[in-house]
Amino acid sequence: MGDHLVQTFAALRAYKLRAILTMLGLTMGVATIITVVTLIQGANVYVEQKIANLGANVFQIGRVPFAARDFLTVLKALKNKYITLDDRDYLAQHCKHCSGVGARASVSGRVRYGNQELVDTNFIGHTPDMGRIDTRTVELGRYFTESENDRGAMVCLIGARIRDDLFGGADPLRKIVRLNNQEFTIIGVYEKIGSVLGQDQDNFAIVPMGAYLKLRGGRFSVVIEAQATSRADFELAQDEARMAMRARRHIAPNQEEDFFIGTAESYIALWQSISGAFFAVFLMVSGISAVVGGIVIMNVMLVSVTERTKEIGVRRAVGARQGDILRQFLLEAVALCTMGGIVGIGAGFIAALALRQFTSFPASVEPWVAWLGFTLSAGIGLFFGIYPATRAAKLDPVVALRSE
C-alpha cells in the first residue's frame, strides 16, 4: 500500500494542472452540499431555540392555525369567531392541570420619542399571567402589576431595538413614549433577542391588556397561552383546554372545532417539512454537480490510462499483477476525489460561516457534515474510478510494451 501511495502522488505531481482542474468540479459540488447542509442544520437549531421557544409546557390556542401547510385552511379559519378575554377567563377556571393561563394580542404601529420615530413596531397586549408564561426576560425595570392592568395604566415594557434606536443606549425607564399617538411610561426593558431568519425580534412594546383595549378598541381576537402544571400533565392539560373551549363555544361532538392548538412541536414539524423540501432540491442540484465532477474524473483517468500504456506494460513485465494495476489507478481516482472533497469541505464551511457572520442567516458547523463530504467524495472516486482502473488492469502487457 505504501508503494501505491508513493506512485499515486508522484503521478499527480507529474500532472499538477490537470489534477487541479479535474478536482475543481467535484470541489464545487461538495462545497455546495456542505454549505446547504450546514445552513439547513443551523436553521433547524435556530428554529428550535427561537421560533418554537414557547417556554416549558406551554401551548397556544388561537383563532387561526399556528403552523398551517394549506393557505385555504387559513382563509377558512378567518371566518371563525374571535377568541376573547372571556374565553381566557373561562379556560383558567376549567383547566385544572394548567398552572397559568394568559392572553396576548398584537398590532403593528409606530413608536415616537422626541423627534425620533420607529415604524413597524409590534405592540403587544398582555394579561398579567403572561409575565411568567412568556419566555422573554426583563433586563431593566419590572413587569406591570395586576392592578395596573385592571385600571388600564398607560405603562409599557420595550424591546432592545427601541431602547437602542430611540434612546441611544441611555436608561429609558420612566421616560414617556408615544405608541400610536398614546402616551406610555416605560417601566421595563427586555433583554436583546436578535433576529430570527432575518426578522428583527426586538422591535416591540408590551402593554397591559387594559391599556391595549384603549389603544386598539374592543374588536380583536386574542391568543391564549396556557402552561401545564408539569410535563407529565402536558397532554392532559391540552385535552382539558380543548374540552373547555368546545363547551364554551357550544361545539357539538360531531362538529369541527373553530379554534386551533399550537405547541413547540407543531412549529418544528412545519419548519422541518419546509426545510426538508428545500434541502432535497438543493441536494439534488449539488449532487448533479458532484456526479458531473465524477464523470470528468473518469474521463481524465481514461486519458491517463491511454497516456501511460507503456508504463503499465513495463510494470506488468517486471512482475506487477492485474490487481496491483487495478489498485494503483483506483487509488489515484480516490485520491483525486478526496483531495477535491477536502478542499470543498473547507470552502463550504467558510461560505456558511461567512453567511452567518455577515448576514442574519444561521449556520451550524457539525463534524458529521465534514465526514459526509469526505465519504461522498471518496465514494464518487471509488465508483467512477472502477472502469478506468479495470481497463488499465486488463491491458495485455505485450501490446502495452509495443505502444509509443
C-alpha positions as CSV (number, residue, x, y, z in Angstrom):
1,M,0.0,0.0,0.0
2,G,2.9,2.3,0.8
3,D,4.3,1.9,-2.7
4,H,0.9,2.5,-4.3
5,L,0.6,5.8,-2.3
6,V,4.1,7.0,-3.4
7,Q,3.3,6.2,-7.0
8,T,-0.1,7.8,-6.8
9,F,1.2,11.2,-5.5
10,A,4.1,11.0,-8.0
11,A,1.6,10.6,-10.8
12,L,-0.5,13.5,-9.5
13,R,2.6,15.8,-9.2
14,A,3.6,15.0,-12.7
15,Y,0.3,16.4,-14.0
16,K,-0.4,19.2,-11.4
17,L,-2.6,21.4,-13.6
18,R,-4.7,18.6,-14.9
19,A,-5.2,17.2,-11.4
20,I,-6.3,20.7,-10.1
21,L,-8.7,21.2,-12.9
22,T,-10.0,17.7,-12.6
23,M,-10.7,18.2,-8.8
24,L,-12.4,21.6,-9.4
25,G,-15.8,20.2,-10.5
26,L,-16.0,17.8,-7.5
27,T,-14.8,20.6,-5.2
28,M,-17.7,22.9,-6.2
29,G,-20.2,20.1,-5.8
30,V,-19.0,19.1,-2.3
31,A,-18.7,22.7,-1.3
32,T,-22.3,23.4,-2.3
33,I,-23.5,20.3,-0.4
34,I,-21.6,21.3,2.7
35,T,-22.9,24.8,2.6
36,V,-26.5,23.7,2.2
37,V,-26.4,21.1,4.9
38,T,-24.6,23.5,7.3
39,L,-27.2,26.2,6.7
40,I,-30.2,23.9,7.0
41,Q,-28.8,22.3,10.2
42,G,-28.2,25.8,11.6
43,A,-31.7,26.9,10.7
44,N,-33.2,23.8,12.4
45,V,-31.3,24.6,15.6
46,Y,-32.3,28.3,15.4
47,V,-36.0,27.4,14.9
48,E,-35.9,25.1,17.9
49,Q,-34.3,27.8,20.1
50,K,-36.1,30.9,18.8
51,I,-39.3,30.3,16.9
52,A,-40.5,27.3,18.9
53,N,-39.4,28.6,22.2
54,L,-42.8,28.8,23.9
55,G,-41.5,28.1,27.4
56,A,-41.8,25.0,29.5
57,N,-45.0,23.0,28.9
58,V,-46.8,25.9,27.1
59,F,-49.4,25.6,24.4
60,Q,-51.4,28.2,22.5
61,I,-55.0,28.5,21.4
62,G,-55.8,30.7,18.5
63,R,-58.5,31.6,16.0
64,V,-56.3,30.6,13.1
65,P,-53.7,27.8,12.8
66,F,-50.2,28.4,14.1
67,A,-48.5,26.1,11.7
68,A,-50.6,25.8,8.5
69,R,-49.4,24.0,5.4
70,D,-52.5,24.9,3.4
71,F,-53.4,28.5,2.7
72,L,-57.1,27.6,2.1
73,T,-57.2,26.4,5.8
74,V,-56.1,29.8,6.9
75,L,-58.7,31.6,4.7
76,K,-61.4,29.3,6.1
77,A,-60.2,30.0,9.7
78,L,-60.5,33.7,9.3
79,K,-64.3,33.2,9.4
80,N,-64.1,31.7,12.9
81,K,-65.4,33.5,15.9
82,Y,-63.0,35.7,17.8
83,I,-61.3,34.2,20.9
84,T,-62.0,36.7,23.7
85,L,-60.7,37.6,27.1
86,D,-63.9,35.9,28.5
87,D,-62.7,32.7,26.8
88,R,-59.4,33.1,28.6
89,D,-61.2,33.5,32.0
90,Y,-63.4,30.5,31.4
91,L,-60.4,28.4,30.4
92,A,-58.5,29.5,33.5
93,Q,-61.4,28.2,35.7
94,H,-61.9,24.9,33.9
95,C,-58.3,23.8,33.0
96,K,-57.4,22.0,36.3
97,H,-53.9,20.9,35.0
98,C,-53.0,24.4,33.9
99,S,-50.7,26.4,36.3
100,G,-51.3,29.6,34.3
101,V,-53.5,30.9,31.6
102,G,-52.8,34.2,29.9
103,A,-53.8,36.0,26.7
104,R,-52.0,38.2,24.2
105,A,-52.9,40.3,21.2
106,S,-50.8,42.4,18.9
107,V,-51.0,45.1,16.3
108,S,-48.3,47.0,14.3
109,G,-47.7,50.7,14.7
110,R,-45.1,53.3,15.3
111,V,-43.4,54.5,18.4
112,R,-42.1,58.0,18.9
113,Y,-39.8,59.7,21.4
114,G,-39.0,63.3,20.9
115,N,-38.1,63.9,17.3
116,Q,-37.2,60.2,16.7
117,E,-39.6,57.6,15.4
118,L,-39.5,53.9,14.8
119,V,-42.0,52.2,12.5
120,D,-43.3,48.6,12.1
121,T,-43.2,48.2,15.9
122,N,-45.2,45.3,17.3
123,F,-47.5,46.5,20.1
124,I,-48.4,43.5,22.3
125,G,-51.1,43.5,24.9
126,H,-50.6,41.0,27.8
127,T,-52.7,39.8,30.6
128,P,-50.7,39.8,33.9
129,D,-50.3,36.0,33.8
130,M,-48.1,36.4,30.7
131,G,-45.3,37.7,32.9
132,R,-44.4,34.2,34.0
133,I,-45.6,32.3,30.8
134,D,-43.7,34.5,28.3
135,T,-40.1,33.4,27.7
136,R,-38.7,37.0,27.3
137,T,-36.6,38.2,30.2
138,V,-36.9,41.7,31.7
139,E,-33.4,43.2,31.8
140,L,-34.2,46.6,33.4
141,G,-37.1,47.7,35.4
142,R,-40.1,45.5,36.1
143,Y,-43.2,43.8,34.7
144,F,-46.6,45.5,35.2
145,T,-48.9,44.5,38.1
146,E,-52.4,43.1,38.0
147,S,-53.8,46.4,39.4
148,E,-52.1,48.3,36.6
149,N,-53.8,46.0,34.1
150,D,-57.2,46.3,35.8
151,R,-57.2,50.1,35.7
152,G,-55.6,50.2,32.2
153,A,-52.5,52.0,33.3
154,M,-50.5,53.5,30.4
155,V,-47.2,51.8,31.1
156,C,-45.1,49.6,28.8
157,L,-42.1,47.5,28.5
158,I,-39.9,47.9,25.4
159,G,-37.6,45.7,23.3
160,A,-33.9,46.3,22.9
161,R,-34.3,47.8,19.4
162,I,-36.5,50.7,20.8
163,R,-34.0,51.4,23.5
164,D,-31.0,51.4,21.2
165,D,-32.7,53.4,18.4
166,L,-34.6,56.0,20.3
167,F,-32.5,56.3,23.5
168,G,-29.0,55.6,22.2
169,G,-28.4,53.1,25.0
170,A,-29.3,55.5,27.7
171,D,-31.6,54.5,30.6
172,P,-35.2,54.7,29.2
173,L,-37.0,53.9,32.5
174,R,-39.7,56.4,33.4
175,K,-39.4,58.1,30.0
176,I,-42.6,58.8,28.1
177,V,-43.1,57.5,24.5
178,R,-46.0,57.7,22.2
179,L,-47.4,54.4,20.9
180,N,-49.8,55.2,18.0
181,N,-50.4,58.7,19.5
182,Q,-51.0,57.4,23.0
183,E,-48.5,58.3,25.8
184,F,-47.0,55.4,27.7
185,T,-44.4,55.5,30.5
186,I,-41.6,52.9,30.2
187,I,-41.3,50.7,33.2
188,G,-39.1,47.9,31.8
189,V,-36.7,46.8,29.1
190,Y,-36.3,43.3,27.7
191,E,-33.1,41.5,27.0
192,K,-31.9,41.6,23.4
193,I,-33.3,38.6,21.4
194,G,-31.7,39.2,18.0
195,S,-33.1,38.3,14.5
196,V,-34.9,35.1,13.6
197,L,-34.2,34.2,9.9
198,G,-33.7,37.9,9.1
199,Q,-36.7,39.2,11.1
200,D,-35.9,41.6,14.0
201,Q,-37.4,40.3,17.2
202,D,-36.6,43.4,19.4
203,N,-38.8,46.0,17.8
204,F,-41.8,45.6,20.2
205,A,-43.6,47.1,23.1
206,I,-45.7,45.2,25.7
207,V,-48.5,47.0,27.4
208,P,-51.2,45.8,29.9
209,M,-54.2,44.3,28.2
210,G,-56.3,47.0,29.9
211,A,-54.3,49.7,28.1
212,Y,-54.3,47.7,24.9
213,L,-58.1,47.9,24.9
214,K,-57.8,51.7,25.0
215,L,-55.2,51.6,22.2
216,R,-57.0,49.2,19.9
217,G,-60.6,49.1,20.9
218,G,-62.7,46.0,21.8
219,R,-62.9,44.2,18.5
220,F,-60.0,41.8,18.2
221,S,-59.1,38.2,18.8
222,V,-56.6,37.1,21.4
223,V,-54.2,34.2,21.5
224,I,-54.5,32.2,24.7
225,E,-51.3,30.8,26.2
226,A,-51.6,28.1,28.8
227,Q,-48.9,26.5,30.9
228,A,-49.4,22.9,32.1
229,T,-48.5,22.1,35.7
230,S,-45.8,19.6,34.6
231,R,-44.5,17.9,31.5
232,A,-46.3,14.8,32.5
233,D,-49.6,16.7,32.5
234,F,-49.0,18.5,29.2
235,E,-51.2,16.3,27.1
236,L,-53.9,16.2,29.8
237,A,-53.9,20.0,30.1
238,Q,-54.4,20.3,26.3
239,D,-57.3,17.9,26.4
240,E,-58.9,19.8,29.3
241,A,-58.4,23.1,27.4
242,R,-59.9,21.6,24.2
243,M,-63.0,20.3,26.1
244,A,-63.4,23.6,27.9
245,M,-63.2,25.6,24.6
246,R,-65.7,23.3,22.9
247,A,-68.1,23.6,25.7
248,R,-67.7,27.4,25.9
249,R,-68.2,27.8,22.2
250,H,-71.1,25.2,22.0
251,I,-69.4,22.9,19.6
252,A,-71.3,19.6,19.2
253,P,-69.3,16.3,19.3
254,N,-69.6,15.8,15.5
255,Q,-68.8,19.5,14.7
256,E,-65.4,20.7,13.6
257,E,-63.6,23.0,16.0
258,D,-63.3,26.7,15.3
259,F,-60.1,27.1,17.1
260,F,-56.5,25.7,16.9
261,I,-54.0,24.5,19.4
262,G,-50.3,25.0,18.8
263,T,-47.2,23.6,20.5
264,A,-43.5,23.9,20.0
265,E,-43.6,20.5,18.3
266,S,-46.1,21.8,15.7
267,Y,-43.8,24.7,14.8
268,I,-40.8,22.5,14.5
269,A,-42.7,19.9,12.4
270,L,-43.8,22.6,9.9
271,W,-40.3,24.0,9.6
272,Q,-38.8,20.6,9.1
273,S,-41.2,19.8,6.3
274,I,-40.4,23.2,4.6
275,S,-36.6,22.8,5.2
276,G,-36.8,19.2,4.0
277,A,-38.2,20.2,0.7
278,F,-35.6,22.9,0.2
279,F,-32.8,20.5,1.3
280,A,-33.9,17.9,-1.2
281,V,-33.9,20.4,-4.1
282,F,-30.5,21.9,-3.2
283,L,-29.1,18.4,-2.6
284,M,-30.2,17.2,-6.0
285,V,-28.7,20.2,-7.7
286,S,-25.4,20.0,-5.9
287,G,-25.4,16.2,-6.3
288,I,-25.6,16.6,-10.1
289,S,-22.6,18.9,-9.8
290,A,-20.7,16.2,-7.8
291,V,-21.7,13.5,-10.3
292,V,-20.5,15.6,-13.2
293,G,-17.2,16.0,-11.4
294,G,-17.0,12.3,-11.0
295,I,-17.6,11.8,-14.8
296,V,-14.9,14.3,-15.5
297,I,-12.5,12.4,-13.2
298,M,-13.4,9.1,-15.0
299,N,-12.7,10.7,-18.4
300,V,-9.4,12.1,-17.2
301,M,-8.4,8.7,-15.7
302,L,-9.2,7.0,-19.1
303,V,-6.9,9.5,-20.8
304,S,-4.3,8.8,-18.2
305,V,-4.5,5.1,-18.9
306,T,-4.0,5.7,-22.6
307,E,-1.0,8.0,-22.0
308,R,0.6,5.6,-19.5
309,T,0.1,2.4,-21.5
310,K,3.8,1.7,-21.9
311,E,4.3,2.3,-18.2
312,I,1.6,-0.3,-17.4
313,G,3.4,-2.7,-19.8
314,V,6.7,-2.2,-18.1
315,R,5.2,-2.8,-14.6
316,R,3.5,-5.9,-15.8
317,A,6.7,-7.2,-17.4
318,V,8.6,-6.8,-14.1
319,G,6.0,-8.8,-12.1
320,A,3.1,-6.4,-11.3
321,R,-0.2,-8.3,-11.2
322,Q,-3.6,-7.1,-12.6
323,G,-4.7,-6.4,-9.0
324,D,-1.7,-4.2,-8.5
325,I,-2.5,-2.1,-11.6
326,L,-6.2,-2.0,-10.6
327,R,-5.4,-0.8,-7.1
328,Q,-2.9,1.8,-8.4
329,F,-5.4,3.5,-10.7
330,L,-8.3,3.2,-8.4
331,L,-6.2,4.8,-5.6
332,E,-5.3,7.7,-7.9
333,A,-9.0,8.3,-8.7
334,V,-9.9,8.1,-5.0
335,A,-7.0,10.4,-4.1
336,L,-8.1,13.0,-6.7
337,C,-11.7,12.9,-5.3
338,T,-10.8,13.0,-1.6
339,M,-8.4,15.9,-2.1
340,G,-11.1,17.8,-4.1
341,G,-13.6,16.8,-1.4
342,I,-11.4,18.2,1.4
343,V,-11.0,21.5,-0.4
344,G,-14.8,21.5,-1.0
345,I,-15.5,20.8,2.7
346,G,-13.3,23.8,3.7
347,A,-14.8,26.1,1.1
348,G,-18.3,25.0,2.1
349,F,-17.7,25.7,5.8
350,I,-16.0,29.1,5.0
351,A,-19.0,30.1,2.9
352,A,-21.5,29.0,5.6
353,L,-19.6,30.9,8.3
354,A,-19.3,34.0,6.1
355,L,-23.1,34.0,5.7
356,R,-23.5,33.6,9.4
357,Q,-21.0,36.4,10.1
358,F,-22.2,39.0,7.6
359,T,-25.9,38.1,7.4
360,S,-28.6,37.1,9.8
361,F,-28.8,33.6,8.4
362,P,-27.7,30.9,10.9
363,A,-25.2,28.2,10.2
364,S,-24.3,25.2,12.4
365,V,-20.9,23.6,11.8
366,E,-21.1,20.0,12.8
367,P,-18.3,17.3,12.5
368,W,-20.7,14.8,10.9
369,V,-21.2,17.2,8.0
370,A,-17.4,17.1,7.2
371,W,-17.5,13.3,7.4
372,L,-20.5,13.4,5.0
373,G,-18.5,15.4,2.4
374,F,-15.4,13.2,2.8
375,T,-17.4,10.0,2.5
376,L,-19.3,11.3,-0.6
377,S,-16.1,12.4,-2.4
378,A,-14.3,9.1,-1.6
379,G,-17.4,7.2,-2.8
380,I,-17.5,9.1,-6.1
381,G,-13.8,8.4,-6.7
382,L,-14.3,4.7,-6.0
383,F,-17.4,4.5,-8.2
384,F,-16.1,6.5,-11.2
385,G,-12.6,5.1,-10.9
386,I,-13.5,1.4,-11.2
387,Y,-13.9,1.4,-15.0
388,P,-10.6,3.2,-15.9
389,A,-8.7,1.0,-13.3
390,T,-10.3,-2.2,-14.7
391,R,-9.3,-1.1,-18.2
392,A,-5.8,-0.4,-17.2
393,A,-5.5,-3.8,-15.3
394,K,-6.8,-5.8,-18.4
395,L,-4.2,-4.3,-20.8
396,D,-2.1,-7.0,-22.5
397,P,1.5,-6.4,-21.3
398,V,3.0,-7.4,-24.7
399,V,0.7,-4.9,-26.6
400,A,1.3,-2.3,-23.9
401,L,5.1,-2.6,-24.3
402,R,4.8,-2.1,-28.1
403,S,2.9,1.2,-27.7
404,E,4.5,4.5,-28.4
